[in-house]
Every structure is written in C-alpha cells, then in structure tokens.
Amino acid sequence: MMGMDFGDKRESLLSELQGENHYGIFLAAQMGGVPQELQLIIQTAVFDEQVQGLRPRNQYVIRALGVVEHRVSLGVFGNLFIADEHPVLLHYNAPRAVIQFEGQPDDVNELVLDINQAYLSTFGPWRELAKDINRTQPLVDLLLSGKGVLGTMPKPGAERMTRVLAHHGMQSTLDESRDYEEADEHGRSRNMRLLGIDDSYLIALDFSVDELGKA
C-alpha cells in the first residue's frame, strides 16, 4: 500500500535508534486533534559510559491516524518498526472464513492441542483462540458432535485449521466472507499498518513522524 510521506523524519528517528548504545524513551501518548488519532512522544538517547546513564538526543512525535487497536507501555525501548504485514494485522487485513467440519477424531484431546498450536503459530500471542472459536459448547464436545462450525477467523488461520482437521481424518470446508474489501469507495486502501515499540504496538491506517523543536 502507499503510505504517508514521512519525509526524512522517519529515517532520522530510525537511524538514531541503531547501534548497541542507542535507545528510545517512550515519554507520552495522548489524543490527537482528530478522532482516532494518537500522538506518541519519543526521545532518542545514547548510553554514556562516563556517567553510566542515558544522554538525550532529539525528540519526535509519531502521529497514528485511524487507530483501531493499541497496547502501550511508557519507558525505555530498543526496537521500533512500522510494518504492513504481521500476524497481529491478519484480523484487519485478511478476509474471514467460517470453518465447517464433519467427522470425528481418533484422539480428541490431541486434536484440541493441535488446534491451539496451529492458532498460536498463525496469530502469535496477540490473539486469543476463544474469540474466534465456536463457543456454543465446550470444544471437546463440539469436535465429538460429528459436524458443525469450528469457528470464524482470518483466512490464513482458517486454512491452517483445515489442514489440522484433515490430519485427524476429518473433512472441512471454508465459507469465505464476501464483505471484505481492500479499498474504500475512493480507491484508498483499508489495510491497517503496525507500529511496534518493543512490546507496545499500535494498529492504524497510517503513521507520520515529525521532529519536535525543528522547523
């Protein structure tokens, strides 16, 4: 997708975070001037061995536009990145599919373990299987029922579930959602982007970076 023009500020910020003794300090997060905008204040710093402390360099503001999800923790960090592809983005950037199954497994407990492992390997620690799985009855009972809906999840995860079910001798089909559109009525991408700051992250339509105190 085409992203916002960062000018030189994004590269300046990233370059100041490169190197063994270079760090960032996540100082603040605040609401922006428009709905669904968050502004993050970032300080870059270098570890000064003489004083055994961080020496400040420059301050930046990262504006996140169209924020749909965030988890932020203030403090010192070592890694910052912006990505268009990441497991945490699949729930926004991939079509969803309903997983229908038929048959019974030889070992239902092993199947449950494989389902959990397949979900974790697809979506990582950022998503919970319980939110995508059919919870009308306990999972073991559902899988022993002979047929039904396993759940609804982004297509990459759903496809992996069909392989797990097949491995256990069960049949499955996918019913892909038809309301997924990559672009809006003006041709602009609906896909979300990810800003990662160590364990913190924001999911938004786009990000811009400016240096504070500089024209």
FENHU-V831263 format. One record per helix or strand of 2 or more residues. SS is the DSSP state (A for helix, B for strand). FROM is the first residue (numbers start at 1). LEN is the number of residues. If there is no record, write none. Layout:
<<SS:FROM:LEN> <SS:FROM:LEN>>
This chain:
<<A:9:8> <B:22:10> <B:37:12> <B:53:13> <B:69:3> <B:75:3> <B:80:4> <A:87:7> <B:96:7> <A:108:19> <A:129:3> <A:139:5> <B:147:8> <A:155:13> <B:171:6> <B:193:5> <B:200:5> <B:206:6>>
